[in-house]
Structure formats: C-alpha cells, structure tokens
C-alpha cells in the first residue's frame, strides 16, 4: 500500500522534523532498539564549529587548545577544505544530537536515524558504555568541572591553571583505568566530596612525606623495603593525583577532572568501528524501510544513497586520498554481513560461524553490539567474505629489513591471520606505548620512575621529552623513563632532573 | 517484532524533544580563541611584525593571516616513533600474494603506513586569521601606546550628539518645561474657547434675566444649571496632558570630516639601511592611522631624497636604495612645490612626517630651517621629525631645535627603537584637532 510521502521538497521545518522523528522512532522500536530519550537541537554552522572544537563536550572548561582547534576548523571550513560533519551526538541522558540548519530534509532524516537511534542505542546498551560512563550525570559533571576550573582561575590565576591543564592534557591518554571500574559520577556528591577530599588528601600526602623525610642513619635497612608502588600502575594521572608530593589541593582536583573526562571518552575510542558501523547500518535499514512504506520519495532516496555512499567510501591503499581504514566502511560492512550470515548463510559461513546462521538477525546483531569492543568484535565477526570484499592484506614493516613483506592476503591461508592482525590494530594497548609508573624513591630524592615496556622494538616518539617535562611539572621532583627492551634489557631513556 | 498496540505507548513515553538553538550565542569559543592568542602572543607578534613589513601604509586596517610553525604549538603526547616492527592491514589489494616483498614507499618510510593520529598530516605551519581588532592590538603593543590612545585609534567613527528640535517621547530627564507648557496652553485655549464663549453669553443672559425676574423662576434655574455644566466642561480640560509633553531631542551626528594630505619625507641616502626604513614605516603608519580617524579622505605623498628629491610611489619609497650625500632642503622645496600646486591650504589639512638618520650636508641645514620656518610651517597643521640614530646629533638637529621653539605644532624626536615613536605624537593626540 503506497502512502503519501512525508515531504516532497528538500526544505525542512520543525513540524517535518517531528514527523520524521516519529516515523523513524516507530521503525526503530519495531527492531527493538533501546534508546535514551532524544533531545534534538537545531544549530547554525558557527555553532557547529563551536561544538566541534570542544571535542564534543556540550559544556567545557576554557583552554587554549580548544581555541586552537576552533581556529583550524574555522580556517578549513572557510576555505572549503572541509565540510562539517553532519552530526554530533553526545552520550548523555537525554541523548543530545545536533542538526545543522543548512542541511536538507533528507540529511536531517539521515542524521536523526544515524545519531538519535543508531548511536543513541549503542550508548545505552554497549557494555563498555554501561560500565564506564554514566549518561545521567555527565552533563552535570562537565558543568561542575567548568565551574571548578573557573573558580580556580579566579583564585590562583589563569596562567597557573593553564599550566596544570597543559600537563594533564599531555597525559590524558594515560589517565584511564583500563581494567577497574570507575566510581559513578554525581554532581551533588562530587561537590561535597571534593571539599572533603581536598582536606583529607593533603593530610595524607603530608603524612606520607613527613614519615619519609630522608632519615639520617637510623633506618638504613631499605634493602628489604618493598618497592612503591608494589605493582606498576597504568593510570599515570591517578597515581599523580594521589601521590604527587607538591601539588596543591586544587591542582589535584584538576588532575582528577581531566582524568574523569578521559575516562568518559575512553569507550568511544575503543568502539569507533562498532559504533559508526552500528549507526550507519541502522540509518540505512530504517530509511530503506521508510522508502518501502512509501513515506519518502525517489528523490529523497537518491540524495540519501549518495550521502550514504560517500560515508562508507573506502579508498584502496594506493589511492591518493587513502588515509587508513574507514571505520564507517568497515563497521557497516561487518554489521550488514552479520545480517546476511543470519539470513542467507553459505557453506563457508556455516563453517566459520556455527552459532550464527539461521538465527534471528535482529537478536544476533543486538548481542554483538552489546558485548564487544572493536578489538573483540573484529576477532569474533570478521568473515572471509568481508576480507574478500575489502581485499584486505597484511603488510609487515621491519626496520631491519630493506623491504616490506606481504604476510597475508584474502585467501584461505590468510583469513585467520588478517582477522588477528586487524583485531590487534584496534587494540588501544597496542596503539599507544605501554608506559606505567614503576617506582618512587620515597626515602631519597623523591624521584619518579616510569617504565616503557617496549613491544616489537618500537621506540617512543620524539615528543617524549616534552611529555616528561609535563610529568616533572606535576611531580615536582626528578622524573625518568626507563625502557624495557624486548630482549629484557633495561635502560634509562629519558630523564629530567630537578634538585630535591 | 512488537505488536502494534505497545508501539503507541512506547512512542508516547519517548517523545523526542526538538529545540531551536540557533538563536543562542555562537561565540562559545571566543574565550578559548583569546586564550590561544594570549598563549602564543610572542609568536603571533613576530608574525604580525613580518606582516607589517609586507603591508602598505594605507592597508593597516585589515585582519591578517598568521602563520606559526606547527611544532611550536603542538600538544605533546606519548606515542610510538618510527622503527621496530609493525604489521598493518590495508584494503584494496590488487596484485600481491602472501610472501611478496615490496619496496618501502618513500614518503612514509619507516612509518609502515601507520595512521598515527597524533602526527598530523605533515603540515608544518598552523595558519589562522587574526581579526582587525586583534591585529591592531598587536600593532599598538609594539609602539607602547597608552591605553586611552589605543581605544581612540581603534574606534572606527567619531560621533557627536547634537540637539535636534523636540520629540514627543523620551525620558523624564529630557522634558523641556517651557515647550511643554506652551503646548499645554495652546491646547487649553483651543479646547476651552467654545465653552467659554458660550459661558460668557449665558452669564450675560442670566444677568439680564435676573434684573427682570425673580431668582426662582424655572427658566432662570435652567440657565443656572446650563452655566454650571459649562463651567464643569471648561474645568474638565486638563491643565497639562501627556500629549503636551515635549522632550529635548538629541541625535548623533558624524563629525564633519574633511580631507587631509600627508607628506612622508624620507632620507634614502646610503646610510639609511633597511632596519631604519622599517622603523620609519611604523612611524608613517601610526600617523596615517591617526589621521584616518579624523579625516574622511587622506592622500599620501611620498618624497624621498638624497641630494635631489623625487616624488615616488610607496613601493619605491620603502624598497629602493640610493647612495650618495644628503641635501634635505631639496625635499622641503619639492614638498612646498607640491603643496602650492595640488593642495591649496584652504582646502586641505596638511601633515608632514620626516624620517632621517640626521645626516645632512652642513651648509644645507640653515637653509632647511629657513624653508620650514618661513614657508612650510605656516601651511601645515603638524610637522613631525624623527631622527633614527644612536650617534651624536648633527647640524640638522640643532637647526630644527630652533624651529621647535617657535612652533608648537612642530615635534621632533630621536629614535633608537620602535617604542620611541609614540612620544612624537603625544601632542598631536592631546590636541585632537577636529
């Protein structure tokens, strides 16, 4: 039965957005997508650039690096070098999504399906987001952070706050707990506890160092003393917040703020392929359903498909605009492939995915979305067909060899290898150097030693010294970096000395 | 799939909120932008200095593209450097099979195609746009201008409030009493007069009737009543009404601006090197900027001289080099000729700025003084002379001191650095001629 289309021109109105949203929502529910309530905000281009440069935080403290981001976004946009993203969506409850006023009705519908139902349901159901972020409290927490930073600026001067923030930002990627669960955030508790913590922490620090003021002779039985910390610590910012001897209480709080925000964004960094793949799969499925129902016109569909095709475009490695694997393309291909395996499995699929074929695809896809992150998702679901379709191949680069080696291609021998390699590639632990707090000299010069556990002989980048300088600013005493080479040798690779 | 009934209920719970945020402020990033500029002040300042060297004097009031080396403003992070072994997956295989060995691509040798997100795209310059105000800020800072002057210069237009008759609306403080009462009186006269006329007539009638009849005759009572009503009517006209109020009206008027001509005189003999010329350029720019506030139209005349003077365009003025001796009077003579020929003093405000390193042919200096005192100073609004040198003063300086004592609008200053330029203009800003 053909129905009258919702709209026939490309102009949007608030009423139309409401209608489209209602229809899209109806279809999303028929597929059992669970979502937070949506808050759709229509904004102008300038506002989009603002949102862009605050890295997706709807309220943020002030810092020059966001200004830098803004200036470069603005410049690129003005020169037509870059189209702005169609959408920004925030993992909060209600889920905030931005629509740009310049978009056509088709694009608005695409964004609503993609962000308000795709990303939104991912935020609500994926295990990483559930256990690491608290969508109810994030906006409140960001507000608390902004006010606190402003308050500090008034009391201690903009420059002092800026220097502390700079140092924290340099360590932001090392401010996450990769394995433990964080505490839940709540504005009221946060504010009350902040005062308490401030007083208590300082007390504790004083205590720690008072007892450890270099003793003249009595206690030279240090040899049997345990190392501190007993186990290497992966969360550098946490360790600094709790143990740095010279930080003022407000500086500790700022370290904590940056750490909390890093933690909040951590799941997004771990689920790029899945998250984008999921959202893209659903905008594609939902809008096609709208078309089948006769709610949208052919013109709408052509415009939509063109945008969709651009989004999932994957240039080959030898094309000029190639810049790595496009998470939208990989994610969308894999999500669609899971549906295909459930509905029309081949013999090969039955061998590779015995649990998947002939199941309800909506349920199987939902399971995959809830329980994986990029790394494990690829390890579990990358099928030979996807490898063949994308013509994936693996390149080994060993700097002791003069040539690169192709280790696997899309053939029977290569599938497993490619699957493992690609999964590794999305393991954040492999992307970033493994650096942990190794020891603190509590009785001597109070120096802090970090250890870099080298993997595959990969050295640290050239900005390491600069980062170490930031570490030393926070720590206040000598800091050094040891590198543990793949062969077990340990050497001091970077050191910044500060006289005690 | 969910049965149709439940869909409706669910839909009712999760109604999306749609909010129009377009009217909210769009300058959320303004603070961050300022922070960025403050943070890299020194680097931007250098970029601005370079930009000034490349600009024409009249071009001072625009924004500017600023370039800063990317590495100066990068935010460091721990990341992998090149080296070691990496294995990466790429799409779009065409002819490779497992075990193939291929040459390392040159452009990203060692990187192995790693998409290191923190290494950027190899762009080594960060370019952004500085607004006009921000640009002027940096320009002023160099010159050590006092804040008051900065705001005066940065303001685009000068306006004056003038009285412009009366308005029917305004604030109580602006009520014009006389005018309002005049209006009220007129209105009262106009509105009351028909009743008053009638009243007079009736009163006369009453007097006449009273002589003939007793007081309680019905028609006399009726007459009295009529008079009573008329009196009430006259009284009912208010003494003053909102309608009568008149307010002093003030409007903003752009200041009458006129035209000015600015003479730039510069010694281009061998001893004036490029650095001295750059300083002179700032000096001319500042004068231009000041004149620009006060005059709608400014013409620039560039005169360069060594032993002979020549009128040139700006490009030649700053960038061509000459050698040889110096005869300042040649420039002054040329300037005088140009004034008499093209800029009659009745129509033009004439400003002159002269930059030199103080060298002059000794016999020429007294001649300069004479020329200035007798023929030029009476014509010009202002004459500024700067001597860019660290040597002892020469003849010309002493001769000029003479002029200074005679004319208030002649200023001179020895300059060693850019910050010394401003004092030259101090009196100019103080007077603020209109």
Interface residues (C-beta under 8 A of the other chain):
Chain A: X14 X17 X18 X21 X22 X25 X26 X29 X30 X32 X35 X37 X38 X39 X40 X41 X42 X43 X44 X46 X47 X49 X50 X53 X54 X62 X63 X64 X65 X66 X67 X68 X70 X71 X72 X74 X75 X78 X94 X101 X116 X158 X162 X166 X169 X170 X171 X172 X173 X174 X314 X315 X316 X317 X318 X319 X322 X323 X324 X325 X390 X391 X392 X393 X394 X395 X396 X397 X398 X399 X402 X403 X404 X405 X406 X407 X408 X409 X410 X411 X413 X414 X418 X421 X422 X424 X425 X431 X432 X433 X435 X454 X455 X456 X457 X458 X459 X460 X461 X462 X463 X464 X466 X467 X470
Chain B: X1 X2 X7 X10 X11 X14 X15 X16 X17 X18 X19 X20 X21 X22 X24 X26 X27 X28 X29 X31 X32 X33 X34 X35 X36 X37 X38 X39 X40 X73 X74 X75 X76 X77 X78 X79 X80 X81 X82 X83 X84 X85 X86 X87 X88 X89 X90 X91 X92 X93 X94 X96 X97 X98 X99 X100 X101 X102 X103 X104 X110 X111 X112 X113 X115 X118 X119 X126 X127 X128 X129
